[in-house]
């Protein structure tokens, strides 16, 4: 019997951006939105509906979780919930980045040969 492919499937752009935003540390929702905008040099703006809808599905899938981090109320709004990547989230991000590297390698190869 063939072994089932256990690698995670391709990620949606929103999920990829959220994972990238959380790859360098914990953030709250607004911080994730601002990081996505910064990472894309303003080309991608994620609204609250897309962000929290995606994050809900990501938590169900075990890619992210709420962090235990609580900020100093003097420095931030204590109601903010921070999120972090899980081990599965890091694996999914790395698998997606490998997929992109493969696509880029094919595209560069074809461009080099004019095909």
KOLDRENKE-495540 format. One record per residue (C-alpha): x, y, z; residue in three letters. Coordinates in steps of 0.2 Angstrom, whole numbers, plus 5000, padded with zeros to 4 digits. Layout:
N
(node (X Y Z) 'ALA')
...
This chain:
115
(node (5000 5000 5000) 'UNK')
(node (5007 5017 4995) 'UNK')
(node (5012 5028 5010) 'UNK')
(node (5001 5043 5012) 'UNK')
(node (5009 5060 5009) 'UNK')
(node (5009 5068 5026) 'UNK')
(node (5016 5085 5020) 'UNK')
(node (5005 5100 5023) 'UNK')
(node (4996 5106 5007) 'UNK')
(node (4999 5123 5000) 'UNK')
(node (4994 5138 5011) 'UNK')
(node (4983 5152 5007) 'UNK')
(node (4991 5169 5005) 'UNK')
(node (4983 5175 5021) 'UNK')
(node (4990 5160 5031) 'UNK')
(node (5007 5162 5023) 'UNK')
(node (5008 5180 5028) 'UNK')
(node (5002 5177 5046) 'UNK')
(node (5015 5163 5048) 'UNK')
(node (5028 5174 5042) 'UNK')
(node (5023 5188 5053) 'UNK')
(node (5024 5176 5068) 'UNK')
(node (5040 5168 5063) 'UNK')
(node (5050 5181 5072) 'UNK')
(node (5040 5182 5088) 'UNK')
(node (5024 5183 5096) 'UNK')
(node (5012 5197 5091) 'UNK')
(node (4994 5203 5094) 'UNK')
(node (4981 5204 5080) 'UNK')
(node (4985 5222 5075) 'UNK')
(node (5003 5219 5076) 'UNK')
(node (5001 5205 5064) 'UNK')
(node (4991 5216 5052) 'UNK')
(node (5005 5229 5053) 'UNK')
(node (5019 5216 5050) 'UNK')
(node (5010 5209 5035) 'UNK')
(node (5009 5227 5027) 'UNK')
(node (5027 5230 5031) 'UNK')
(node (5033 5213 5024) 'UNK')
(node (5024 5216 5008) 'UNK')
(node (5030 5234 5007) 'UNK')
(node (5012 5240 5008) 'UNK')
(node (5005 5229 4994) 'UNK')
(node (4995 5217 5005) 'UNK')
(node (4983 5224 5018) 'UNK')
(node (4974 5212 5029) 'UNK')
(node (4958 5217 5036) 'UNK')
(node (4951 5211 5053) 'UNK')
(node (4939 5199 5045) 'UNK')
(node (4952 5190 5035) 'UNK')
(node (4965 5190 5049) 'UNK')
(node (4954 5183 5063) 'UNK')
(node (4945 5171 5051) 'UNK')
(node (4961 5164 5045) 'UNK')
(node (4968 5164 5063) 'UNK')
(node (4953 5154 5069) 'UNK')
(node (4956 5141 5056) 'UNK')
(node (4975 5141 5060) 'UNK')
(node (4972 5138 5078) 'UNK')
(node (4960 5124 5074) 'UNK')
(node (4973 5116 5063) 'UNK')
(node (4986 5118 5077) 'UNK')
(node (4997 5130 5067) 'UNK')
(node (4996 5144 5080) 'UNK')
(node (4990 5146 5098) 'UNK')
(node (4987 5160 5110) 'UNK')
(node (5003 5165 5119) 'UNK')
(node (5005 5165 5138) 'UNK')
(node (5013 5182 5136) 'UNK')
(node (5005 5196 5145) 'UNK')
(node (5011 5214 5142) 'UNK')
(node (5014 5228 5155) 'UNK')
(node (4997 5237 5155) 'UNK')
(node (5006 5253 5156) 'UNK')
(node (5014 5249 5139) 'UNK')
(node (5000 5241 5130) 'UNK')
(node (4981 5237 5131) 'UNK')
(node (4980 5222 5143) 'UNK')
(node (4965 5215 5133) 'UNK')
(node (4976 5211 5118) 'UNK')
(node (4979 5193 5115) 'UNK')
(node (4996 5188 5108) 'UNK')
(node (4998 5173 5096) 'UNK')
(node (5013 5162 5093) 'UNK')
(node (5018 5148 5080) 'UNK')
(node (5017 5130 5086) 'UNK')
(node (5029 5117 5080) 'UNK')
(node (5017 5112 5067) 'UNK')
(node (5016 5130 5061) 'UNK')
(node (5034 5131 5059) 'UNK')
(node (5034 5115 5049) 'UNK')
(node (5020 5121 5038) 'UNK')
(node (5029 5137 5035) 'UNK')
(node (5045 5129 5030) 'UNK')
(node (5036 5117 5019) 'UNK')
(node (5028 5132 5010) 'UNK')
(node (5045 5141 5008) 'UNK')
(node (5052 5125 5001) 'UNK')
(node (5038 5124 4988) 'UNK')
(node (5041 5142 4983) 'UNK')
(node (5060 5139 4982) 'UNK')
(node (5056 5125 4970) 'UNK')
(node (5045 5136 4959) 'UNK')
(node (5058 5150 4959) 'UNK')
(node (5071 5137 4953) 'UNK')
(node (5061 5131 4939) 'UNK')
(node (5056 5149 4933) 'UNK')
(node (5074 5154 4934) 'UNK')
(node (5080 5139 4924) 'UNK')
(node (5067 5142 4911) 'UNK')
(node (5072 5161 4910) 'UNK')
(node (5090 5157 4908) 'UNK')
(node (5086 5146 4893) 'UNK')
(node (5073 5158 4886) 'UNK')
(node (5059 5145 4887) 'UNK')
